[in-house]
Amino acid sequence: AILSFCAYKYLANKPTVYKQMLNIEEFVPGEIWTRDYVIHYAGTVFYARCTILRMSNNKYMIHSPSPIDDAFKRFLLNKPIEYIFAPGNYHYFNVAEWHREYPGAKVLIAPGVEQKAHNLDSAAIYGIVHDNFVDHDVHAVLGVDFEFTLVRGFREINEVAMLHKKTATLLLVDVMEYLTPEYDPYGNRMLHFFWFLFRMHNRPLPAPEYQFSFKHKKIAKQAF
């Protein structure tokens, strides 16, 4: 009991000062921008990534939305948002906030998000993405810029992998995570414990939710 208590106190001694939102970074000039934001999950703190993509019609998609702040609003001035995409059922938390701010944008989700995103009005969901088919036949528009693959075969997690054709950029959220020392500059002990437990430090691997939730291995293999 004493050892367990000491281990808990050590692991729980995580830093309290995290920048909630990092700077917007240009990933592909004039085409793709990213912004990392803080997530609190499974007793630890880490960064997820929001991606902004310019489409061929000069409108924009928000992929895996972060919270919105004034810096984001300034960046998006004169950039019409056409789609807000929740690409996995662990990456939907800020979709409702974006839809309130940009009510004219169309909300796309991965299968299963509609069951978890209780703060998102079902009427706001424009389409559920299944491979290269999207409800409401919007793929005729999206297919110009993107290709989609639904990663199947898992119990607890759904994700839609998305390829931005023009820049040959593959967008994933949990299918592949690459956690380097630079990823956690604050020395989060609980996060480092998970890195050690799942052998993820400096190794690109699927998120733990993938590693332990196989339901149909053959289907999952085909999806990958």
N, C-alpha and C positions, 0 to 999 in steps of 0.2 A: 504494500500500500504506500509506503514511504517513497519507494522508487517510482511508482506510478505518479504520485503527486509531484515529485521533483521533475520527472519527464514532462508532465503537463505544464508546470510553471516555466520550464525552459522553452518549450515549444510555443506557449502562449505569449511569450515575451517578444511579440512582433512589433515592429515600428508602428507608430500612430500617424506619422506624417507622410502621407502619400499624395502626390499631385493627382487630383481627381480627373483632370483632363490634360493630356500633353498637347504639344503644338501640332497643328495641321502640317503634314509633310507631303510634298509632291513626290509621288512614286514614279509615275510616268508623265513627263512634261505635257501639260495641257489635256491629259486624259484621265489620270487616276491620282487620287489623293487619299491619305490614310490619317487616322487619328486614334491613338490609344487612349483607353479610359479604364477606370478602376472597376473591378468586380469583387464583390464579397461572396465567397462560396466555400462550403465545406470547412468552415472555420479558418479560412485563410484569405489573403488578399492578393490579387494579381491583376494584370492588365489584359483586356480584350481589345479588339481592333475594329473600328468602323472604317468602311471604305466608301469613297465617293467616286462614281464613275460617270464620265461624260459619254453620252450615247451619240449615234450618228446623226440624230435629229437635233443635236445641240441641247437636249434636255438631260437630266441627271437621275442616276439611281443611287439611293443610300442603302448600303449593304451592311447588315449587322449593326443597326443604329446604336450610337452612343447617346448619352444625355445631350440636350441642346443647351448651349450657353451663348452669350453675346458674341464671342469670337466666331462661333459657327454661323450665327445669323449674318454677321458681317461678310464672312467668306461666301455665303450663299446668295448674297444680294445679286440680282440679275441672273441667277442660275435657276431656271425653273425645274422643280423636282417632279419627275413623272412617276417614279416608283420608289417605294419603301419596302425593302425585302428583309424578312426574317428568315435566314437560310437554315436554321436549325432550331430544335425545340429547347435549346439552352441559350438562344440568341434572339429573344423577342422582347426583352424587358422594356425597351424604350420605344417600341413601335407606336404605342398609343400616344405618347408624348409628341412624336414626330407628326402623327396624323392630325392631332389637334392644331399643331403649328402650321402644317401644310395640308389643309383638308382636301385640296384638289388632287393630291397625289394618290396613286393607286397602291394599295397594300397587297404585297405578295408574301406568301408564307410557305414553309415546308409543312408536309403532312404532320399532324399532331399538335402544331402550335395553336390551332383553334380550340383545343381542349385545355390548354394551359394558360393562355393569355386572357385571363378573366377580366382584365381592365380594357380589353379591346372589343368594341362592339362588333358582333358578327357581320353586321351590315357594312362595316368598313372594309371587310376582307374582299378584295377584288378577285383574287385567284389563288389556288393551291398548286404549287409546282410539282409535277410528276415527270421526271426526265424532260424530254423536249416537247412536252405538252403542258399547257397551262390552261386552267379553267377560263371560260369566257373567250376562248380562241384568241388570246392576246399574243400567242406565240408568233403569229405572223409579223408582229411588230418586234417582239423581243428577240426573235430568231435572227434578225439582221445583225445584232450586236453580241448575242450570248448563245452558249450551249449549256444545257443543264443535265446533270445525272443525279438521280435520287439514290443515296447510299442505303441499301436495304439490308435486312437480315439481322437486326439487332433489337433487343427487347426495350431498352430504355431511351434510345436516342435515334432521331431521324435527322438527316442533313442533306441538303442539296448542294452538290459541288457545281460551281459555275465558272465557265471559261469566257473571258472577254476576248473576242476573236481578234479585234484589231491589234491589240498589244500582246496577244498570246499569254495573257496573265490568268492563272488558275487561282480562284478564290475558294479557300477552305476555311472552316472555323474550328471544328474538333477532329476532323479526319486526320489532320497532321498538326502536331504542336512541336515547336523547336525552342526549347528553353535553355538559354545560355546565361552565363553570369551577368551579362549586361541587361538581361531581362528583369532582374530584380536587384537594382542598385542599393536597396535599403536593408538587405540582409534579413529577409523574412524567414524566421526559423521554421515555422510550420510549412511554408512553401518548400523549403529545402528538404524537409522530412518527406514530403510527397514526392519530390524529385528522386530521392534515394529509394523510396518504397517502390516506385513504378519504373525505376531505371531510366528516367527521362532527362537527366541532366546532360546537356550537350549532345543529345541524341534525338533526331526527329522521329517521333512516334505518335500513333493515335492517342487521343485522350483516354484516361482510365475508363470512362464510361463505355468506350468502344472495346477496350481490352477485356472487360468482364461481363459483357452483355450479349454475347453471341446467342442467337436464336436459331438461325439457319446459316451454317457456315458456308455451304455451297453458294447460296444466294449472295451472301456478303462478299465472297471471293469474286463472283462475277461482277458485282457492283464496283469493287476496287479495280 
